[in-house]
Amino acid sequence: MNITKTELQDILLRCLATTSGPWKFYVEGPDHTVGSSFIQTAGNDIELTGASINDQDFVASANQDIPRLISVIANLKGWVL
C-alpha cells in the first residue's frame, strides 16, 4: 500500500482540525451509578454510544497517535509537511 504526500497532508489537516488535545479516556467504574465513560478534550467531553472500551480508547489515543505517525512517515519519505 502506498500513500501520496497530498493524502498524508489531508489526514494531518483532519487531525489538526479536531478539538485540542491531549485527549484522555476515562472509564466509568462499577461503583458509580451515574455518568458514563467519556473522552476528555480541551473542549467538550465526548461520549460514544455503542462503542466498546477499546473503541473509545482508540479514538482518544488517535488524537495524539496520528500526528506522530504522520511525522514518522513524512520523515521516512523525506517530505516536509
mmJSON file of the N, C-alpha and C atoms, coordinates in Angstrom:
{"data_MODEL":{"atom_site":{
"group_PDB":["ATOM","ATOM","ATOM","ATOM","ATOM","ATOM","ATOM","ATOM","ATOM","ATOM","ATOM","ATOM","ATOM","ATOM","ATOM","ATOM","ATOM","ATOM","ATOM","ATOM","ATOM","ATOM","ATOM","ATOM","ATOM","ATOM","ATOM","ATOM","ATOM","ATOM","ATOM","ATOM","ATOM","ATOM","ATOM","ATOM","ATOM","ATOM","ATOM","ATOM","ATOM","ATOM","ATOM","ATOM","ATOM","ATOM","ATOM","ATOM","ATOM","ATOM","ATOM","ATOM","ATOM","ATOM","ATOM","ATOM","ATOM","ATOM","ATOM","ATOM","ATOM","ATOM","ATOM","ATOM","ATOM","ATOM","ATOM","ATOM","ATOM","ATOM","ATOM","ATOM","ATOM","ATOM","ATOM","ATOM","ATOM","ATOM","ATOM","ATOM","ATOM","ATOM","ATOM","ATOM","ATOM","ATOM","ATOM","ATOM","ATOM","ATOM","ATOM","ATOM","ATOM","ATOM","ATOM","ATOM","ATOM","ATOM","ATOM","ATOM","ATOM","ATOM","ATOM","ATOM","ATOM","ATOM","ATOM","ATOM","ATOM","ATOM","ATOM","ATOM","ATOM","ATOM","ATOM","ATOM","ATOM","ATOM","ATOM","ATOM","ATOM","ATOM","ATOM","ATOM","ATOM","ATOM","ATOM","ATOM","ATOM","ATOM","ATOM","ATOM","ATOM","ATOM","ATOM","ATOM","ATOM","ATOM","ATOM","ATOM","ATOM","ATOM","ATOM","ATOM","ATOM","ATOM","ATOM","ATOM","ATOM","ATOM","ATOM","ATOM","ATOM","ATOM","ATOM","ATOM","ATOM","ATOM","ATOM","ATOM","ATOM","ATOM","ATOM","ATOM","ATOM","ATOM","ATOM","ATOM","ATOM","ATOM","ATOM","ATOM","ATOM","ATOM","ATOM","ATOM","ATOM","ATOM","ATOM","ATOM","ATOM","ATOM","ATOM","ATOM","ATOM","ATOM","ATOM","ATOM","ATOM","ATOM","ATOM","ATOM","ATOM","ATOM","ATOM","ATOM","ATOM","ATOM","ATOM","ATOM","ATOM","ATOM","ATOM","ATOM","ATOM","ATOM","ATOM","ATOM","ATOM","ATOM","ATOM","ATOM","ATOM","ATOM","ATOM","ATOM","ATOM","ATOM","ATOM","ATOM","ATOM","ATOM","ATOM","ATOM","ATOM","ATOM","ATOM","ATOM","ATOM","ATOM","ATOM","ATOM","ATOM","ATOM","ATOM","ATOM","ATOM","ATOM","ATOM","ATOM","ATOM","ATOM","ATOM"],
"id":[1,2,3,4,5,6,7,8,9,10,11,12,13,14,15,16,17,18,19,20,21,22,23,24,25,26,27,28,29,30,31,32,33,34,35,36,37,38,39,40,41,42,43,44,45,46,47,48,49,50,51,52,53,54,55,56,57,58,59,60,61,62,63,64,65,66,67,68,69,70,71,72,73,74,75,76,77,78,79,80,81,82,83,84,85,86,87,88,89,90,91,92,93,94,95,96,97,98,99,100,101,102,103,104,105,106,107,108,109,110,111,112,113,114,115,116,117,118,119,120,121,122,123,124,125,126,127,128,129,130,131,132,133,134,135,136,137,138,139,140,141,142,143,144,145,146,147,148,149,150,151,152,153,154,155,156,157,158,159,160,161,162,163,164,165,166,167,168,169,170,171,172,173,174,175,176,177,178,179,180,181,182,183,184,185,186,187,188,189,190,191,192,193,194,195,196,197,198,199,200,201,202,203,204,205,206,207,208,209,210,211,212,213,214,215,216,217,218,219,220,221,222,223,224,225,226,227,228,229,230,231,232,233,234,235,236,237,238,239,240,241,242,243],
"type_symbol":["N","C","C","N","C","C","N","C","C","N","C","C","N","C","C","N","C","C","N","C","C","N","C","C","N","C","C","N","C","C","N","C","C","N","C","C","N","C","C","N","C","C","N","C","C","N","C","C","N","C","C","N","C","C","N","C","C","N","C","C","N","C","C","N","C","C","N","C","C","N","C","C","N","C","C","N","C","C","N","C","C","N","C","C","N","C","C","N","C","C","N","C","C","N","C","C","N","C","C","N","C","C","N","C","C","N","C","C","N","C","C","N","C","C","N","C","C","N","C","C","N","C","C","N","C","C","N","C","C","N","C","C","N","C","C","N","C","C","N","C","C","N","C","C","N","C","C","N","C","C","N","C","C","N","C","C","N","C","C","N","C","C","N","C","C","N","C","C","N","C","C","N","C","C","N","C","C","N","C","C","N","C","C","N","C","C","N","C","C","N","C","C","N","C","C","N","C","C","N","C","C","N","C","C","N","C","C","N","C","C","N","C","C","N","C","C","N","C","C","N","C","C","N","C","C","N","C","C","N","C","C","N","C","C","N","C","C","N","C","C","N","C","C"],
"label_atom_id":["N","CA","C","N","CA","C","N","CA","C","N","CA","C","N","CA","C","N","CA","C","N","CA","C","N","CA","C","N","CA","C","N","CA","C","N","CA","C","N","CA","C","N","CA","C","N","CA","C","N","CA","C","N","CA","C","N","CA","C","N","CA","C","N","CA","C","N","CA","C","N","CA","C","N","CA","C","N","CA","C","N","CA","C","N","CA","C","N","CA","C","N","CA","C","N","CA","C","N","CA","C","N","CA","C","N","CA","C","N","CA","C","N","CA","C","N","CA","C","N","CA","C","N","CA","C","N","CA","C","N","CA","C","N","CA","C","N","CA","C","N","CA","C","N","CA","C","N","CA","C","N","CA","C","N","CA","C","N","CA","C","N","CA","C","N","CA","C","N","CA","C","N","CA","C","N","CA","C","N","CA","C","N","CA","C","N","CA","C","N","CA","C","N","CA","C","N","CA","C","N","CA","C","N","CA","C","N","CA","C","N","CA","C","N","CA","C","N","CA","C","N","CA","C","N","CA","C","N","CA","C","N","CA","C","N","CA","C","N","CA","C","N","CA","C","N","CA","C","N","CA","C","N","CA","C","N","CA","C","N","CA","C","N","CA","C","N","CA","C","N","CA","C","N","CA","C","N","CA","C","N","CA","C"],
"label_alt_id":[null,null,null,null,null,null,null,null,null,null,null,null,null,null,null,null,null,null,null,null,null,null,null,null,null,null,null,null,null,null,null,null,null,null,null,null,null,null,null,null,null,null,null,null,null,null,null,null,null,null,null,null,null,null,null,null,null,null,null,null,null,null,null,null,null,null,null,null,null,null,null,null,null,null,null,null,null,null,null,null,null,null,null,null,null,null,null,null,null,null,null,null,null,null,null,null,null,null,null,null,null,null,null,null,null,null,null,null,null,null,null,null,null,null,null,null,null,null,null,null,null,null,null,null,null,null,null,null,null,null,null,null,null,null,null,null,null,null,null,null,null,null,null,null,null,null,null,null,null,null,null,null,null,null,null,null,null,null,null,null,null,null,null,null,null,null,null,null,null,null,null,null,null,null,null,null,null,null,null,null,null,null,null,null,null,null,null,null,null,null,null,null,null,null,null,null,null,null,null,null,null,null,null,null,null,null,null,null,null,null,null,null,null,null,null,null,null,null,null,null,null,null,null,null,null,null,null,null,null,null,null,null,null,null,null,null,null,null,null,null,null,null,null],
"label_comp_id":["MET","MET","MET","ASN","ASN","ASN","ILE","ILE","ILE","THR","THR","THR","LYS","LYS","LYS","THR","THR","THR","GLU","GLU","GLU","LEU","LEU","LEU","GLN","GLN","GLN","ASP","ASP","ASP","ILE","ILE","ILE","LEU","LEU","LEU","LEU","LEU","LEU","ARG","ARG","ARG","CYS","CYS","CYS","LEU","LEU","LEU","ALA","ALA","ALA","THR","THR","THR","THR","THR","THR","SER","SER","SER","GLY","GLY","GLY","PRO","PRO","PRO","TRP","TRP","TRP","LYS","LYS","LYS","PHE","PHE","PHE","TYR","TYR","TYR","VAL","VAL","VAL","GLU","GLU","GLU","GLY","GLY","GLY","PRO","PRO","PRO","ASP","ASP","ASP","HIS","HIS","HIS","THR","THR","THR","VAL","VAL","VAL","GLY","GLY","GLY","SER","SER","SER","SER","SER","SER","PHE","PHE","PHE","ILE","ILE","ILE","GLN","GLN","GLN","THR","THR","THR","ALA","ALA","ALA","GLY","GLY","GLY","ASN","ASN","ASN","ASP","ASP","ASP","ILE","ILE","ILE","GLU","GLU","GLU","LEU","LEU","LEU","THR","THR","THR","GLY","GLY","GLY","ALA","ALA","ALA","SER","SER","SER","ILE","ILE","ILE","ASN","ASN","ASN","ASP","ASP","ASP","GLN","GLN","GLN","ASP","ASP","ASP","PHE","PHE","PHE","VAL","VAL","VAL","ALA","ALA","ALA","SER","SER","SER","ALA","ALA","ALA","ASN","ASN","ASN","GLN","GLN","GLN","ASP","ASP","ASP","ILE","ILE","ILE","PRO","PRO","PRO","ARG","ARG","ARG","LEU","LEU","LEU","ILE","ILE","ILE","SER","SER","SER","VAL","VAL","VAL","ILE","ILE","ILE","ALA","ALA","ALA","ASN","ASN","ASN","LEU","LEU","LEU","LYS","LYS","LYS","GLY","GLY","GLY","TRP","TRP","TRP","VAL","VAL","VAL","LEU","LEU","LEU"],
"label_asym_id":["A","A","A","A","A","A","A","A","A","A","A","A","A","A","A","A","A","A","A","A","A","A","A","A","A","A","A","A","A","A","A","A","A","A","A","A","A","A","A","A","A","A","A","A","A","A","A","A","A","A","A","A","A","A","A","A","A","A","A","A","A","A","A","A","A","A","A","A","A","A","A","A","A","A","A","A","A","A","A","A","A","A","A","A","A","A","A","A","A","A","A","A","A","A","A","A","A","A","A","A","A","A","A","A","A","A","A","A","A","A","A","A","A","A","A","A","A","A","A","A","A","A","A","A","A","A","A","A","A","A","A","A","A","A","A","A","A","A","A","A","A","A","A","A","A","A","A","A","A","A","A","A","A","A","A","A","A","A","A","A","A","A","A","A","A","A","A","A","A","A","A","A","A","A","A","A","A","A","A","A","A","A","A","A","A","A","A","A","A","A","A","A","A","A","A","A","A","A","A","A","A","A","A","A","A","A","A","A","A","A","A","A","A","A","A","A","A","A","A","A","A","A","A","A","A","A","A","A","A","A","A","A","A","A","A","A","A","A","A","A","A","A","A"],
"label_entity_id":["1","1","1","1","1","1","1","1","1","1","1","1","1","1","1","1","1","1","1","1","1","1","1","1","1","1","1","1","1","1","1","1","1","1","1","1","1","1","1","1","1","1","1","1","1","1","1","1","1","1","1","1","1","1","1","1","1","1","1","1","1","1","1","1","1","1","1","1","1","1","1","1","1","1","1","1","1","1","1","1","1","1","1","1","1","1","1","1","1","1","1","1","1","1","1","1","1","1","1","1","1","1","1","1","1","1","1","1","1","1","1","1","1","1","1","1","1","1","1","1","1","1","1","1","1","1","1","1","1","1","1","1","1","1","1","1","1","1","1","1","1","1","1","1","1","1","1","1","1","1","1","1","1","1","1","1","1","1","1","1","1","1","1","1","1","1","1","1","1","1","1","1","1","1","1","1","1","1","1","1","1","1","1","1","1","1","1","1","1","1","1","1","1","1","1","1","1","1","1","1","1","1","1","1","1","1","1","1","1","1","1","1","1","1","1","1","1","1","1","1","1","1","1","1","1","1","1","1","1","1","1","1","1","1","1","1","1","1","1","1","1","1","1"],
"label_seq_id":[1,1,1,2,2,2,3,3,3,4,4,4,5,5,5,6,6,6,7,7,7,8,8,8,9,9,9,10,10,10,11,11,11,12,12,12,13,13,13,14,14,14,15,15,15,16,16,16,17,17,17,18,18,18,19,19,19,20,20,20,21,21,21,22,22,22,23,23,23,24,24,24,25,25,25,26,26,26,27,27,27,28,28,28,29,29,29,30,30,30,31,31,31,32,32,32,33,33,33,34,34,34,35,35,35,36,36,36,37,37,37,38,38,38,39,39,39,40,40,40,41,41,41,42,42,42,43,43,43,44,44,44,45,45,45,46,46,46,47,47,47,48,48,48,49,49,49,50,50,50,51,51,51,52,52,52,53,53,53,54,54,54,55,55,55,56,56,56,57,57,57,58,58,58,59,59,59,60,60,60,61,61,61,62,62,62,63,63,63,64,64,64,65,65,65,66,66,66,67,67,67,68,68,68,69,69,69,70,70,70,71,71,71,72,72,72,73,73,73,74,74,74,75,75,75,76,76,76,77,77,77,78,78,78,79,79,79,80,80,80,81,81,81],
"pdbx_PDB_ins_code":[null,null,null,null,null,null,null,null,null,null,null,null,null,null,null,null,null,null,null,null,null,null,null,null,null,null,null,null,null,null,null,null,null,null,null,null,null,null,null,null,null,null,null,null,null,null,null,null,null,null,null,null,null,null,null,null,null,null,null,null,null,null,null,null,null,null,null,null,null,null,null,null,null,null,null,null,null,null,null,null,null,null,null,null,null,null,null,null,null,null,null,null,null,null,null,null,null,null,null,null,null,null,null,null,null,null,null,null,null,null,null,null,null,null,null,null,null,null,null,null,null,null,null,null,null,null,null,null,null,null,null,null,null,null,null,null,null,null,null,null,null,null,null,null,null,null,null,null,null,null,null,null,null,null,null,null,null,null,null,null,null,null,null,null,null,null,null,null,null,null,null,null,null,null,null,null,null,null,null,null,null,null,null,null,null,null,null,null,null,null,null,null,null,null,null,null,null,null,null,null,null,null,null,null,null,null,null,null,null,null,null,null,null,null,null,null,null,null,null,null,null,null,null,null,null,null,null,null,null,null,null,null,null,null,null,null,null,null,null,null,null,null,null],
"Cartn_x":[0.842,0.0,0.888,0.491,1.251,0.384,1.023,0.297,1.014,0.234,0.839,1.047,1.88,2.118,0.817,0.024,-1.261,-2.202,-2.273,-3.13,-2.672,-1.363,-0.837,-1.132,-0.988,-1.313,-2.796,-3.663,-5.104,-5.437,-4.804,-5.021,-4.585,-3.418,-2.916,-3.851,-4.349,-5.271,-6.553,-7.087,-8.287,-7.995,-6.834,-6.464,-6.287,-5.625,-5.39,-6.663,-7.708,-8.986,-9.834,-9.412,-10.166,-9.913,-10.691,-10.505,-9.112,-8.515,-7.153,-7.028,-5.851,-5.552,-4.629,-4.108,-4.3,-5.7,-6.148,-7.413,-7.113,-7.97,-7.773,-9.087,-8.998,-10.179,-10.37,-11.573,-11.93,-13.011,-12.771,-13.743,-14.513,-15.821,-16.68,-16.641,-16.308,-16.171,-17.495,-17.479,-18.701,-19.324,-18.575,-19.098,-19.919,-19.958,-20.68,-22.041,-23.062,-24.408,-24.881,-24.117,-24.479,-23.271,-23.51,-22.415,-22.067,-21.083,-20.643,-19.186,-18.572,-17.206,-17.182,-16.07,-16.009,-14.56,-14.421,-13.125,-13.063,-12.062,-11.889,-10.994,-11.443,-10.662,-10.479,-9.826,-9.694,-11.015,-11.967,-13.282,-14.326,-15.393,-16.447,-15.997,-16.442,-16.159,-16.934,-16.406,-17.027,-17.528,-18.793,-19.349,-19.735,-19.294,-19.582,-20.581,-21.768,-22.794,-22.527,-22.575,-22.41,-20.971,-20.021,-18.609,-18.081,-17.239,-16.61,-15.552,-15.068,-13.989,-12.77,-12.455,-11.31,-11.529,-12.758,-13.076,-12.848,-13.335,-13.208,-11.752,-10.989,-9.573,-8.835,-9.195,-8.58,-8.861,-10.111,-10.488,-9.729,-9.672,-8.965,-7.479,-6.883,-5.45,-5.112,-6.045,-5.791,-5.403,-5.951,-5.644,-4.159,-3.507,-2.068,-1.258,-1.776,-1.019,-0.88,-1.941,-1.923,-0.869,-0.771,0.283,1.689,1.897,3.212,3.492,2.505,2.687,2.933,2.206,2.385,3.798,4.298,5.658,6.693,6.523,7.44,7.389,6.18,6.025,6.661,6.372,6.934,8.459,9.027,10.486,11.058,10.411,10.887,10.851,9.852,9.693,10.522,11.049,11.807,10.925,9.681,8.732,8.684,8.487,8.216,6.741,5.987,4.541,4.227],
"Cartn_y":[-1.176,0.0,1.239,2.221,3.441,4.63,5.725,6.946,8.115,9.054,10.23,11.308,12.266,13.381,14.141,14.316,15.02,14.269,12.95,12.152,12.287,12.237,12.363,13.747,14.774,16.134,16.258,15.636,15.679,15.025,13.895,13.21,14.111,14.726,15.618,16.806,17.382,18.519,18.131,16.936,16.473,16.335,15.807,15.625,16.977,17.903,19.223,20.038,19.684,20.401,19.97,18.928,18.454,19.349,19.154,19.879,19.602,20.622,20.494,19.327,18.761,17.653,18.111,17.205,15.767,15.322,14.257,13.64,12.505,12.343,11.28,10.538,9.225,8.377,8.013,8.215,7.859,6.789,5.704,4.619,4.784,4.835,4.926,3.585,3.599,2.37,1.789,0.549,-0.123,0.474,1.273,1.871,3.121,3.585,4.81,4.467,5.181,4.897,5.92,6.984,7.991,8.248,8.829,9.147,7.971,8.178,7.13,7.364,6.386,6.563,7.693,8.436,9.564,9.861,10.656,11.14,12.619,12.976,14.374,15.073,16.229,17.043,18.416,19.315,20.682,21.445,20.858,21.476,20.648,20.303,19.469,18.013,17.316,15.894,15.149,13.975,13.166,11.869,11.549,10.261,9.514,8.275,7.464,6.374,6.475,5.485,4.238,3.09,1.827,1.427,2.244,1.925,1.119,0.15,-0.625,0.234,-0.23,0.467,0.58,-0.49,-0.455,0.538,0.633,1.606,3.03,3.309,4.651,4.998,4.027,4.243,4.54,3.819,4.046,5.466,5.907,7.242,8.312,8.148,9.123,9.151,8.008,7.925,8.445,8.329,8.75,10.221,11.041,12.473,12.73,11.913,12.043,11.167,9.973,8.989,9.358,9.864,10.126,11.172,12.308,13.256,12.652,11.82,11.176,10.229,9.425,8.507,9.26,10.336,11.14,11.714,12.163,12.696,11.639,10.428,9.335,9.019,8.913,8.613,9.699,10.952,12.076,12.051,11.791,11.715,10.584,9.424,8.286,8.568,9.316,9.646,10.875,11.592,12.804,13.99,13.966,15.027,16.045,17.293,18.339,18.68,18.511,18.785,20.139],
"Cartn_z":[0.0,0.0,0.0,-0.76,-0.889,-0.491,-0.14,0.199,-0.455,-0.949,-1.559,-0.498,-0.82,0.088,0.34,-0.702,-0.563,0.378,0.23,1.123,2.575,2.791,4.15,4.719,3.89,4.33,4.683,3.882,4.146,5.489,5.781,7.06,8.21,8.061,9.1,9.305,8.234,8.353,9.077,8.784,9.504,10.99,11.309,12.716,13.414,12.737,13.33,13.479,12.735,12.81,14.008,14.712,15.864,17.082,18.118,19.37,19.908,20.492,21.022,21.987,22.024,22.918,24.027,24.786,24.564,24.974,24.326,24.696,25.663,26.646,27.625,27.828,27.864,28.016,29.479,29.98,31.353,31.327,32.024,32.107,33.409,33.29,34.471,35.192,36.443,37.217,37.665,38.149,38.572,39.836,40.583,41.813,41.568,40.33,40.017,39.414,39.849,39.363,38.333,38.154,37.147,36.265,35.119,34.217,33.334,32.505,31.598,31.263,30.608,30.157,29.131,29.069,28.154,27.776,26.72,26.279,26.633,27.421,27.815,26.8,26.328,25.401,26.039,25.334,25.819,25.672,24.945,24.764,25.475,24.765,25.336,25.398,26.438,26.527,25.446,25.068,24.023,24.646,24.424,24.832,23.568,23.461,22.284,22.642,22.121,22.374,21.541,22.179,21.478,21.225,21.643,21.436,22.621,22.313,23.388,24.07,25.202,25.9,24.983,24.26,23.341,22.208,21.696,20.646,21.149,22.349,22.913,23.202,23.689,23.955,22.649,21.572,20.259,19.773,19.868,19.403,20.189,21.503,22.336,21.997,21.793,21.506,20.111,19.177,17.797,17.718,18.596,18.572,18.781,19.57,19.808,18.856,18.549,17.768,16.301,15.691,14.251,13.87,14.562,14.187,14.32,15.324,15.486,14.331,13.954,12.832,11.528,11.32,10.115,10.068,11.203,11.259,10.878,11.393,11.066,9.572,9.028,7.602,6.742,7.081,6.317,6.369,7.532,7.658,6.836,6.854,6.079,4.573,4.139,2.727,2.323,3.328,3.031,2.686,3.172,2.883,4.021,3.672,4.644,4.501,5.576,5.508,6.104],
"occupancy":[1.0,1.0,1.0,1.0,1.0,1.0,1.0,1.0,1.0,1.0,1.0,1.0,1.0,1.0,1.0,1.0,1.0,1.0,1.0,1.0,1.0,1.0,1.0,1.0,1.0,1.0,1.0,1.0,1.0,1.0,1.0,1.0,1.0,1.0,1.0,1.0,1.0,1.0,1.0,1.0,1.0,1.0,1.0,1.0,1.0,1.0,1.0,1.0,1.0,1.0,1.0,1.0,1.0,1.0,1.0,1.0,1.0,1.0,1.0,1.0,1.0,1.0,1.0,1.0,1.0,1.0,1.0,1.0,1.0,1.0,1.0,1.0,1.0,1.0,1.0,1.0,1.0,1.0,1.0,1.0,1.0,1.0,1.0,1.0,1.0,1.0,1.0,1.0,1.0,1.0,1.0,1.0,1.0,1.0,1.0,1.0,1.0,1.0,1.0,1.0,1.0,1.0,1.0,1.0,1.0,1.0,1.0,1.0,1.0,1.0,1.0,1.0,1.0,1.0,1.0,1.0,1.0,1.0,1.0,1.0,1.0,1.0,1.0,1.0,1.0,1.0,1.0,1.0,1.0,1.0,1.0,1.0,1.0,1.0,1.0,1.0,1.0,1.0,1.0,1.0,1.0,1.0,1.0,1.0,1.0,1.0,1.0,1.0,1.0,1.0,1.0,1.0,1.0,1.0,1.0,1.0,1.0,1.0,1.0,1.0,1.0,1.0,1.0,1.0,1.0,1.0,1.0,1.0,1.0,1.0,1.0,1.0,1.0,1.0,1.0,1.0,1.0,1.0,1.0,1.0,1.0,1.0,1.0,1.0,1.0,1.0,1.0,1.0,1.0,1.0,1.0,1.0,1.0,1.0,1.0,1.0,1.0,1.0,1.0,1.0,1.0,1.0,1.0,1.0,1.0,1.0,1.0,1.0,1.0,1.0,1.0,1.0,1.0,1.0,1.0,1.0,1.0,1.0,1.0,1.0,1.0,1.0,1.0,1.0,1.0,1.0,1.0,1.0,1.0,1.0,1.0,1.0,1.0,1.0,1.0,1.0,1.0,1.0,1.0,1.0,1.0,1.0,1.0],
"B_iso_or_equiv":[0.0,0.0,0.0,0.0,0.0,0.0,0.0,0.0,0.0,0.0,0.0,0.0,0.0,0.0,0.0,0.0,0.0,0.0,0.0,0.0,0.0,0.0,0.0,0.0,0.0,0.0,0.0,0.0,0.0,0.0,0.0,0.0,0.0,0.0,0.0,0.0,0.0,0.0,0.0,0.0,0.0,0.0,0.0,0.0,0.0,0.0,0.0,0.0,0.0,0.0,0.0,0.0,0.0,0.0,0.0,0.0,0.0,0.0,0.0,0.0,0.0,0.0,0.0,0.0,0.0,0.0,0.0,0.0,0.0,0.0,0.0,0.0,0.0,0.0,0.0,0.0,0.0,0.0,0.0,0.0,0.0,0.0,0.0,0.0,0.0,0.0,0.0,0.0,0.0,0.0,0.0,0.0,0.0,0.0,0.0,0.0,0.0,0.0,0.0,0.0,0.0,0.0,0.0,0.0,0.0,0.0,0.0,0.0,0.0,0.0,0.0,0.0,0.0,0.0,0.0,0.0,0.0,0.0,0.0,0.0,0.0,0.0,0.0,0.0,0.0,0.0,0.0,0.0,0.0,0.0,0.0,0.0,0.0,0.0,0.0,0.0,0.0,0.0,0.0,0.0,0.0,0.0,0.0,0.0,0.0,0.0,0.0,0.0,0.0,0.0,0.0,0.0,0.0,0.0,0.0,0.0,0.0,0.0,0.0,0.0,0.0,0.0,0.0,0.0,0.0,0.0,0.0,0.0,0.0,0.0,0.0,0.0,0.0,0.0,0.0,0.0,0.0,0.0,0.0,0.0,0.0,0.0,0.0,0.0,0.0,0.0,0.0,0.0,0.0,0.0,0.0,0.0,0.0,0.0,0.0,0.0,0.0,0.0,0.0,0.0,0.0,0.0,0.0,0.0,0.0,0.0,0.0,0.0,0.0,0.0,0.0,0.0,0.0,0.0,0.0,0.0,0.0,0.0,0.0,0.0,0.0,0.0,0.0,0.0,0.0,0.0,0.0,0.0,0.0,0.0,0.0,0.0,0.0,0.0,0.0,0.0,0.0,0.0,0.0,0.0,0.0,0.0,0.0],
"pdbx_formal_charge":[null,null,null,null,null,null,null,null,null,null,null,null,null,null,null,null,null,null,null,null,null,null,null,null,null,null,null,null,null,null,null,null,null,null,null,null,null,null,null,null,null,null,null,null,null,null,null,null,null,null,null,null,null,null,null,null,null,null,null,null,null,null,null,null,null,null,null,null,null,null,null,null,null,null,null,null,null,null,null,null,null,null,null,null,null,null,null,null,null,null,null,null,null,null,null,null,null,null,null,null,null,null,null,null,null,null,null,null,null,null,null,null,null,null,null,null,null,null,null,null,null,null,null,null,null,null,null,null,null,null,null,null,null,null,null,null,null,null,null,null,null,null,null,null,null,null,null,null,null,null,null,null,null,null,null,null,null,null,null,null,null,null,null,null,null,null,null,null,null,null,null,null,null,null,null,null,null,null,null,null,null,null,null,null,null,null,null,null,null,null,null,null,null,null,null,null,null,null,null,null,null,null,null,null,null,null,null,null,null,null,null,null,null,null,null,null,null,null,null,null,null,null,null,null,null,null,null,null,null,null,null,null,null,null,null,null,null,null,null,null,null,null,null],
"auth_seq_id":[1,1,1,2,2,2,3,3,3,4,4,4,5,5,5,6,6,6,7,7,7,8,8,8,9,9,9,10,10,10,11,11,11,12,12,12,13,13,13,14,14,14,15,15,15,16,16,16,17,17,17,18,18,18,19,19,19,20,20,20,21,21,21,22,22,22,23,23,23,24,24,24,25,25,25,26,26,26,27,27,27,28,28,28,29,29,29,30,30,30,31,31,31,32,32,32,33,33,33,34,34,34,35,35,35,36,36,36,37,37,37,38,38,38,39,39,39,40,40,40,41,41,41,42,42,42,43,43,43,44,44,44,45,45,45,46,46,46,47,47,47,48,48,48,49,49,49,50,50,50,51,51,51,52,52,52,53,53,53,54,54,54,55,55,55,56,56,56,57,57,57,58,58,58,59,59,59,60,60,60,61,61,61,62,62,62,63,63,63,64,64,64,65,65,65,66,66,66,67,67,67,68,68,68,69,69,69,70,70,70,71,71,71,72,72,72,73,73,73,74,74,74,75,75,75,76,76,76,77,77,77,78,78,78,79,79,79,80,80,80,81,81,81],
"auth_comp_id":["MET","MET","MET","ASN","ASN","ASN","ILE","ILE","ILE","THR","THR","THR","LYS","LYS","LYS","THR","THR","THR","GLU","GLU","GLU","LEU","LEU","LEU","GLN","GLN","GLN","ASP","ASP","ASP","ILE","ILE","ILE","LEU","LEU","LEU","LEU","LEU","LEU","ARG","ARG","ARG","CYS","CYS","CYS","LEU","LEU","LEU","ALA","ALA","ALA","THR","THR","THR","THR","THR","THR","SER","SER","SER","GLY","GLY","GLY","PRO","PRO","PRO","TRP","TRP","TRP","LYS","LYS","LYS","PHE","PHE","PHE","TYR","TYR","TYR","VAL","VAL","VAL","GLU","GLU","GLU","GLY","GLY","GLY","PRO","PRO","PRO","ASP","ASP","ASP","HIS","HIS","HIS","THR","THR","THR","VAL","VAL","VAL","GLY","GLY","GLY","SER","SER","SER","SER","SER","SER","PHE","PHE","PHE","ILE","ILE","ILE","GLN","GLN","GLN","THR","THR","THR","ALA","ALA","ALA","GLY","GLY","GLY","ASN","ASN","ASN","ASP","ASP","ASP","ILE","ILE","ILE","GLU","GLU","GLU","LEU","LEU","LEU","THR","THR","THR","GLY","GLY","GLY","ALA","ALA","ALA","SER","SER","SER","ILE","ILE","ILE","ASN","ASN","ASN","ASP","ASP","ASP","GLN","GLN","GLN","ASP","ASP","ASP","PHE","PHE","PHE","VAL","VAL","VAL","ALA","ALA","ALA","SER","SER","SER","ALA","ALA","ALA","ASN","ASN","ASN","GLN","GLN","GLN","ASP","ASP","ASP","ILE","ILE","ILE","PRO","PRO","PRO","ARG","ARG","ARG","LEU","LEU","LEU","ILE","ILE","ILE","SER","SER","SER","VAL","VAL","VAL","ILE","ILE","ILE","ALA","ALA","ALA","ASN","ASN","ASN","LEU","LEU","LEU","LYS","LYS","LYS","GLY","GLY","GLY","TRP","TRP","TRP","VAL","VAL","VAL","LEU","LEU","LEU"],
"auth_asym_id":["A","A","A","A","A","A","A","A","A","A","A","A","A","A","A","A","A","A","A","A","A","A","A","A","A","A","A","A","A","A","A","A","A","A","A","A","A","A","A","A","A","A","A","A","A","A","A","A","A","A","A","A","A","A","A","A","A","A","A","A","A","A","A","A","A","A","A","A","A","A","A","A","A","A","A","A","A","A","A","A","A","A","A","A","A","A","A","A","A","A","A","A","A","A","A","A","A","A","A","A","A","A","A","A","A","A","A","A","A","A","A","A","A","A","A","A","A","A","A","A","A","A","A","A","A","A","A","A","A","A","A","A","A","A","A","A","A","A","A","A","A","A","A","A","A","A","A","A","A","A","A","A","A","A","A","A","A","A","A","A","A","A","A","A","A","A","A","A","A","A","A","A","A","A","A","A","A","A","A","A","A","A","A","A","A","A","A","A","A","A","A","A","A","A","A","A","A","A","A","A","A","A","A","A","A","A","A","A","A","A","A","A","A","A","A","A","A","A","A","A","A","A","A","A","A","A","A","A","A","A","A","A","A","A","A","A","A","A","A","A","A","A","A"],
"auth_atom_id":["N","CA","C","N","CA","C","N","CA","C","N","CA","C","N","CA","C","N","CA","C","N","CA","C","N","CA","C","N","CA","C","N","CA","C","N","CA","C","N","CA","C","N","CA","C","N","CA","C","N","CA","C","N","CA","C","N","CA","C","N","CA","C","N","CA","C","N","CA","C","N","CA","C","N","CA","C","N","CA","C","N","CA","C","N","CA","C","N","CA","C","N","CA","C","N","CA","C","N","CA","C","N","CA","C","N","CA","C","N","CA","C","N","CA","C","N","CA","C","N","CA","C","N","CA","C","N","CA","C","N","CA","C","N","CA","C","N","CA","C","N","CA","C","N","CA","C","N","CA","C","N","CA","C","N","CA","C","N","CA","C","N","CA","C","N","CA","C","N","CA","C","N","CA","C","N","CA","C","N","CA","C","N","CA","C","N","CA","C","N","CA","C","N","CA","C","N","CA","C","N","CA","C","N","CA","C","N","CA","C","N","CA","C","N","CA","C","N","CA","C","N","CA","C","N","CA","C","N","CA","C","N","CA","C","N","CA","C","N","CA","C","N","CA","C","N","CA","C","N","CA","C","N","CA","C","N","CA","C","N","CA","C","N","CA","C","N","CA","C","N","CA","C","N","CA","C","N","CA","C","N","CA","C"],
"pdbx_PDB_model_num":[1,1,1,1,1,1,1,1,1,1,1,1,1,1,1,1,1,1,1,1,1,1,1,1,1,1,1,1,1,1,1,1,1,1,1,1,1,1,1,1,1,1,1,1,1,1,1,1,1,1,1,1,1,1,1,1,1,1,1,1,1,1,1,1,1,1,1,1,1,1,1,1,1,1,1,1,1,1,1,1,1,1,1,1,1,1,1,1,1,1,1,1,1,1,1,1,1,1,1,1,1,1,1,1,1,1,1,1,1,1,1,1,1,1,1,1,1,1,1,1,1,1,1,1,1,1,1,1,1,1,1,1,1,1,1,1,1,1,1,1,1,1,1,1,1,1,1,1,1,1,1,1,1,1,1,1,1,1,1,1,1,1,1,1,1,1,1,1,1,1,1,1,1,1,1,1,1,1,1,1,1,1,1,1,1,1,1,1,1,1,1,1,1,1,1,1,1,1,1,1,1,1,1,1,1,1,1,1,1,1,1,1,1,1,1,1,1,1,1,1,1,1,1,1,1,1,1,1,1,1,1,1,1,1,1,1,1,1,1,1,1,1,1]
}}}
